[in-house]
Amino acid sequence: MFFLVVLTILQAAVYLHGYNLAQAAAAVAVEETRLYDGGTGDGYAAASSTAAKSGGMLNNISVNVSRSATQVSATVTGDVPLLVPGMNLTVTGTASGPVERWVD
């Protein structure tokens, strides 16, 4: 029983770390996409690269970036490694922000 409690605590820490990584990747995607000459491809590449550098903490990474005339949003989803059998943990990080634009 003690071993299961310890594994559950460690799994929670892995989950939170994975969530932070997904959130950081989404924020990077927004920062790249919101630039005046940026596009969704730039955000997708930045988020994918950031998530891939997680050292195996995020698997099955999915990136979705959208940009309108005034707003950018990004969502990064991935699975975290499992320590407790029978659990399926997916984390999602989202970020949004305004597009850089020239206003007269």
PEUR-V312692 format. One record per helix or strand of 2 or more residues. SS is the DSSP state (H for helix, E for strand). FROM is the first residue (numbers start at 1). TO is the last residue. Records with the same first field share a line. If there is no record, write none. Layout:
SS = FROM-TO, FROM-TO
This chain:
H = 2-33, 40-52
E = 59-67, 71-79, 90-98
